[in-house]
Structures are given as structure tokens and as C-alpha cells.
């Protein structure tokens, strides 16, 4: 909104010309997202406490998690509000990629809200079934893929890290690929969100990486120099990523150990899907496996545990899945697991960015 209101005034005063720069608007989008989160969360935390919207502890979680019972949850709502306020203030609202991002957050946030509502507000302790949740997520991802490919004309070529000219055209299979990326990222983040600050830290790191990649993909000179896909208009996603990073850091202020609030499925499903859709829009889906490697590891640990349990008739690879619970039962303290996982996330992100020069 500020972009549309103030940039046209640059003809009257050159100072308003600063609003044309993505870097300027990204910086203030991050600060706005951070400020909104810091302001909103105290109000929401008090409201959640009064309304009895607190975390329920599943029977298969470690005993140490019993002390978390009743902690306010569904913190994804103020996170999304902070992101939307920041995006509407600083992004170019005529840009289609921005609206695809917003729609993605709304759709997956709504799915997460329904899941949280059934578990917490209704007091059933059980949310949506896995099959129903995956169905809703797949339909939402399919809708987004149709917008990107049919309406916005996004290429169906797949850009593979380490290769300059290997860009296979997936054709209609790209619809399935987009669904797998978005739904996979959404659920991987959801599985990782099991300790205080464990998911939001790597999310902020991942979105910081995609902030850089979005800027490159939207700049024809830089994209050509680094031999990555140039997508006209996608540079505006840089501003969006800045808003997410800021809002995430604001949430981390209250979610750091010991957490005062949890993001719930409304936060983890929407932010995970948002990470996936950003990767798709800038044609860096394959790099998400590295940038979001921590989420991939957590998701794979669950799949491996389930598969091994079924094939061996009840034996387990890990003491408990996802992986962070395994380390808890090994005696690691919660802060130690969180910080070490963050370090892994940073290392993977740096490794992913280094592939820009390894082609």
C-alpha cells in the first residue's frame, strides 16, 4: 500500500523514489513484521489463556513434555496477521506472485486452524485424520499450481542444482511435482514443530535464503550471471520473505525456551506451505531439499520409523520419532537439541547458497 501511495509522489519529491527499491522495502517489511509480532503476541497470549486454548500433550510424547500442557497455542494466527500487514504495506499489490503467496498462507492456515480447533477448542484431542488433511492440502496445492501454470504462465522446466543446462521439462507432471513440494514442505515443518523454537528458527533461516534467491531470480543481470532462472516480477517475493523473517523472529521472542506460546498447526502448516510455494515460484524447488534439509531429515525419520516398525513387527530404529524426540530420550536437554538443530540448518543453508557458483 505504501508503495502505491508514496512511490508515485517521487515526481514531486525525489526522496519518495526510494520506494521503488526492493531492498529498501524488504528491510522495512522485515522490521514491520517483527514489530507487529512483538505487539500482537502479548494480547493473543492473554486471550488464548482466558479462552483455554492450550497445548494438549499426546500420549506418545516424552514425559518431560507434560509441563508444556496448557501453554497457549495457535500462535500461527498472529504470525500470519503480522506477515499480511507487512506485505500489504510494503509489497507491490499488483504483483501476481504476492497474491499467490497470500492465498497459499490463507488456504493452509485455514486447514491448520480446523485441525487445531477440533483438537483444542472442541476438546476432542484429535484433529483432522491424516487422510483428510492430506486431501485438503493436495486440493489447495493443486489450486495454487493451476494459478501458477495456467494463469501466470510459470515454466514447467525443472532447474537442478550443480547443472547449468540440465532443465528437464516436466510438462503436466509439474502439477504433481508442485503438489508434492508444497504438501511435503507443509507437513515436514509440522513434524519439526515439537520443541520450543525448533521449527521457527530454521524457518527464519530458510526464508532468509529464499529472500536472497528471490532477489536474484527477479534481477535479469544477476540471474544471467549466476545462471539461474529469470522470472519477471518474482523479485517482489523478496519483500514477502522479509516480512516472514521479521514475523518469525517476533514469534521466536515468545516461543524461545521455555515457550510462552506455540504456533500450532495453523502456523506450521501455513508457513511450511509458504516455504514450498516460494521455492516453486522462483524455480528453486530442488534446492529446498538442502535449504530445508532439517525439515526433510525430521520427516524422513518419521517415515523410516513407521516403515521399520511395520516390516519388523514392532521394532524401532529410533527411541521415538520425529528425530528430536529421539535425542530427548537419549538425555539431551531441550535447549541443546534446539540450538544444534539451528546450527545444522545454518550449515545446510550456506551449502545450498554455495551451489549458485558450483554449476
C-alpha positions in Angstrom: 0.0 0.0 0.0 2.8 2.4 0.9 4.5 1.5 -2.4 1.4 2.5 -4.4 0.7 5.6 -2.3 4.2 7.1 -1.9 6.2 6.0 -5.0 4.0 8.0 -7.4 4.9 11.1 -5.4 8.5 10.8 -6.4 7.8 13.1 -9.3 7.2 15.8 -6.6 10.0 14.9 -4.2 12.9 12.6 -5.2 13.0 11.2 -1.7 9.9 9.0 -2.4 11.9 7.3 -5.2 13.4 5.0 -2.5 10.1 3.0 -2.5 11.0 1.6 -5.9 13.9 -0.3 -4.5 13.1 -3.9 -3.4 16.0 -3.9 -0.9 14.6 -0.9 0.9 11.1 -2.3 1.1 12.4 -5.7 2.1 14.3 -4.2 5.1 11.2 -2.4 6.3 8.9 -5.3 5.6 11.1 -7.4 8.0 11.1 -4.6 10.6 7.3 -4.2 10.3 6.7 -8.0 10.6 8.9 -8.1 13.7 7.2 -5.1 15.3 3.7 -6.4 14.6 4.6 -9.8 16.1 6.1 -8.2 19.2 3.0 -6.1 19.7 0.3 -8.7 18.8 1.6 -11.7 20.7 1.1 -10.4 24.3 -2.6 -9.7 23.5 -3.1 -13.1 21.8 -1.3 -15.0 24.6 -3.6 -13.4 27.2 -6.7 -14.2 25.0 -5.6 -17.8 24.5 -5.1 -18.2 28.2 -8.5 -16.8 29.1 -10.2 -18.9 26.4 -8.4 -22.1 27.5 -6.7 -22.5 24.1 -3.7 -24.5 25.3 -1.4 -27.2 24.1 -2.6 -30.8 24.6 0.1 -33.5 25.2 -0.2 -36.7 23.2 0.4 -40.0 25.0 3.4 -40.9 22.8 5.4 -37.7 23.6 8.2 -37.7 26.1 7.2 -37.4 29.8 9.2 -34.1 30.0 6.5 -32.5 27.8 3.9 -32.8 30.5 5.0 -29.4 31.8 4.0 -27.8 28.4 0.4 -28.8 28.8 -1.9 -25.8 28.7 0.7 -23.5 27.1 -1.2 -21.2 24.7 -1.2 -22.4 21.1 -2.5 -21.4 17.7 0.2 -18.7 17.6 0.2 -19.0 13.9 -2.7 -16.6 13.7 -0.8 -13.5 14.9 2.2 -14.7 12.8 0.1 -14.6 9.7 -1.6 -11.3 10.6 1.9 -9.8 11.1 3.0 -11.1 7.7 -0.1 -9.9 5.9 0.1 -6.4 7.5 3.8 -6.1 6.4 3.1 -7.5 2.9 0.2 -5.1 2.3 2.2 -2.1 3.5 5.4 -2.7 1.6 4.8 -5.1 -1.4 3.6 -4.3 -4.8 0.0 -5.4 -4.6 -0.4 -5.6 -8.4 2.2 -8.4 -8.5 0.5 -11.8 -9.0 3.3 -13.7 -7.2 2.5 -11.8 -4.0 -1.2 -12.8 -4.1 -0.3 -16.5 -4.8 1.8 -16.4 -1.6 -1.1 -14.8 0.4 -3.7 -17.3 -1.0 -1.3 -20.1 0.0 -1.0 -18.9 3.5 -4.8 -18.5 3.9 -5.6 -21.9 2.5 -3.1 -23.9 4.5 -3.7 -21.7 7.5 -7.4 -22.5 7.4 -6.6 -26.2 7.2 -4.4 -25.9 10.2 -7.0 -23.8 12.0 -9.6 -26.5 11.5 -7.2 -29.1 12.8 -6.3 -27.0 15.9 -9.9 -26.1 16.5 -11.0 -29.8 16.6 -8.2 -30.8 18.9 -8.1 -27.8 21.3 -11.3 -25.7 21.2 -13.7 -28.6 20.8 -11.6 -30.6 23.3 -11.6 -33.8 21.3 -7.9 -34.2 21.4 -8.0 -35.4 17.8 -7.8 -33.1 14.8 -8.3 -34.0 11.2 -7.4 -37.5 10.2 -4.2 -37.9 8.2 -6.1 -38.9 5.0 -8.5 -35.9 5.2 -5.7 -33.5 6.0 -3.6 -34.7 3.0 -6.7 -34.5 0.8 -7.3 -30.8 1.7 -3.7 -30.0 1.4 -3.4 -31.6 -2.0 -6.5 -29.8 -3.3 -5.2 -26.5 -2.1 -1.8 -27.2 -3.7 -3.5 -28.2 -6.9 -5.4 -24.9 -7.0 -2.2 -23.0 -6.5 -0.4 -25.0 -9.2 -3.2 -24.1 -11.7 -2.9 -20.4 -10.9 0.9 -20.5 -11.4 1.0 -22.6 -14.5 -2.3 -21.8 -16.3 -2.9 -18.2 -15.3 0.6 -16.8 -14.6 2.4 -18.9 -17.2 5.1 -20.3 -15.0 7.5 -22.6 -16.8 7.3 -26.3 -16.3 11.0 -26.7 -16.6 12.9 -28.1 -13.6 16.2 -26.4 -12.6 18.6 -28.8 -11.0 21.4 -27.6 -8.7 25.0 -28.2 -9.9 23.9 -28.4 -13.6 24.0 -25.4 -16.0 21.9 -26.7 -18.9 20.0 -29.7 -17.4 16.5 -28.3 -17.2 14.0 -31.1 -18.0 10.5 -30.1 -19.0 8.1 -32.0 -16.8 5.0 -30.8 -18.7 1.8 -31.8 -16.9 3.8 -33.8 -14.4 4.8 -30.5 -13.0 1.4 -30.2 -11.4 2.1 -33.3 -9.4 5.6 -32.1 -8.6 4.2 -28.8 -7.2 1.7 -30.6 -5.0 4.5 -32.8 -3.6 6.7 -29.8 -2.9 4.1 -27.8 -1.2 2.4 -30.6 0.8 5.7 -32.1 1.7 7.1 -28.9 3.0 4.0 -28.1 4.9 4.0 -31.5 6.7 7.7 -31.6 7.2 7.6 -28.2 9.1 4.6 -29.5 11.1 6.5 -32.6 12.2 9.5 -30.5 13.2 7.4 -28.2 15.4 7.8 -30.3 18.5 10.2 -28.3 20.7 10.3 -24.6 21.8 11.7 -22.6 18.8 12.8 -25.7 16.9 10.7 -25.1 13.8 10.6 -21.3 13.7 14.4 -20.8 13.9 15.1 -22.9 10.7 12.1 -21.4 9.0 13.5 -17.9 9.5 16.9 -19.2 8.2 15.2 -20.8 5.2 13.2 -17.8 4.3 16.3 -15.7 4.6 18.0 -17.9 2.0 15.0 -17.6 -0.3 15.0 -13.9 0.2 18.4 -13.8 -1.5 17.4 -16.3 -4.2 14.2 -14.4 -4.9 16.1 -11.2 -5.4 18.5 -12.9 -7.8 15.7 -14.6 -9.8 13.9 -11.3 -10.3 17.0 -9.5 -11.4 17.9 -10.3 -15.1 21.6 -9.4 -14.8 22.2 -11.4 -11.6 20.1 -14.3 -12.8 22.1 -14.4 -16.1 25.4 -14.1 -14.3 24.7 -16.9 -11.8 22.9 -19.0 -14.5 19.6 -19.4 -12.7 16.1 -19.0 -14.0 15.0 -15.4 -14.5 11.3 -14.9 -13.7 10.0 -11.4 -14.4 8.2 -9.9 -11.4 9.3 -12.6 -8.9 11.7 -10.3 -7.3 8.8 -8.9 -5.3 8.8 -12.2 -3.3 12.0 -10.8 -1.7 9.7 -8.3 0.2 7.4 -11.1 1.2 10.3 -13.3 2.5 11.5 -10.3 4.5 8.0 -10.0 6.1 8.1 -13.7 7.0 11.6 -13.5 8.5 10.6 -10.5 10.7 7.3 -12.0 11.9 9.1 -15.3 12.6 11.7 -13.5 14.8 8.9 -11.7 16.6 7.3 -15.1 17.3 10.6 -16.6 18.4 10.8 -13.9 21.1 7.9 -15.6 22.8 8.5 -19.1 21.5 12.1 -19.4 22.8 12.6 -21.9 25.6 10.7 -22.0 27.8 7.9 -21.2 25.3 5.1 -18.8 26.2 3.1 -19.8 23.1 3.2 -22.4 20.3 2.4 -21.8 16.7 0.0 -24.8 16.3 -0.9 -26.4 13.0 -2.3 -23.1 11.8 1.2 -21.8 11.9 3.3 -24.8 10.9 1.2 -25.9 8.0 0.8 -22.5 6.5 4.5 -21.4 6.9 5.7 -24.8 5.6 3.4 -24.5 2.6 4.6 -20.9 2.1 8.2 -22.0 2.0 7.3 -24.6 -0.6 5.3 -22.1 -2.8 8.2 -19.6 -2.7 10.6 -22.4 -3.8 8.3 -23.2 -6.7 7.7 -19.6 -7.8 11.4 -18.8 -8.1 12.2 -22.2 -9.7 14.4 -23.4 -6.8 12.3 -26.4 -5.7 15.2 -28.8 -5.8 17.3 -26.6 -3.6 14.6 -26.7 -0.9 15.8 -30.3 -0.1 19.1 -28.7 1.1 17.9 -25.4 2.5 15.1 -27.1 4.3 17.2 -30.2 4.9 16.5 -30.2 8.6 12.7 -30.5 7.9 13.5 -33.2 5.4 15.5 -35.2 8.0 12.7 -34.9 10.6 10.1 -36.1 8.1 12.2 -38.9 6.9 12.9 -40.0 10.5 9.1 -40.5 10.9 8.7 -42.4 7.7 11.7 -44.6 8.5 10.3 -45.3 12.0 6.9 -46.3 10.6 8.3 -48.4 7.8 10.8 -50.2 10.1 8.1 -50.8 12.7 5.7 -52.4 10.2 8.3 -54.6 8.4 9.9 -55.9 11.6 6.7 -56.5 13.5 7.2 -53.8 16.2 10.9 -52.9 16.3 12.1 -49.3 16.2 15.1 -47.6 14.6 14.8 -44.6 16.9 13.8 -44.4 20.5 11.0 -42.1 19.4 10.1 -40.1 16.2 10.5 -37.4 15.0 14.2 -37.3 15.4 14.3 -34.5 18.1 12.3 -36.8 20.4 15.0 -39.5 19.9 17.7 -37.1 21.2 15.4 -36.1 24.1 15.2 -39.7 25.3 19.0 -40.0 24.9 19.3 -37.4 27.6 20.0 -34.3 25.6 18.5 -31.1 27.1 15.8 -29.4 25.0 17.9 -26.1 24.5 20.9 -28.2 23.4 18.8 -30.0 20.7 17.2 -26.8 19.5 20.5 -24.9 19.1 22.3 -27.8 17.5 19.4 -28.2 15.0 19.6 -24.5 14.2 23.3 -24.8 13.6 22.6 -27.7 11.2 20.0 -25.5 9.5 22.5 -22.7 9.0 25.2 -25.1 7.6 22.7 -26.6 5.1 21.5 -23.1 4.0 25.1 -21.9 3.4 25.8 -25.1 1.5 22.7 -24.6 -0.7 23.7 -21.0 -1.5 27.1 -22.1 -2.4 25.6 -24.2 -5.3 25.0 -20.9 -7.1 28.7 -20.9 -8.0 29.0 -24.7 -8.4 27.4 -25.2 -11.8 
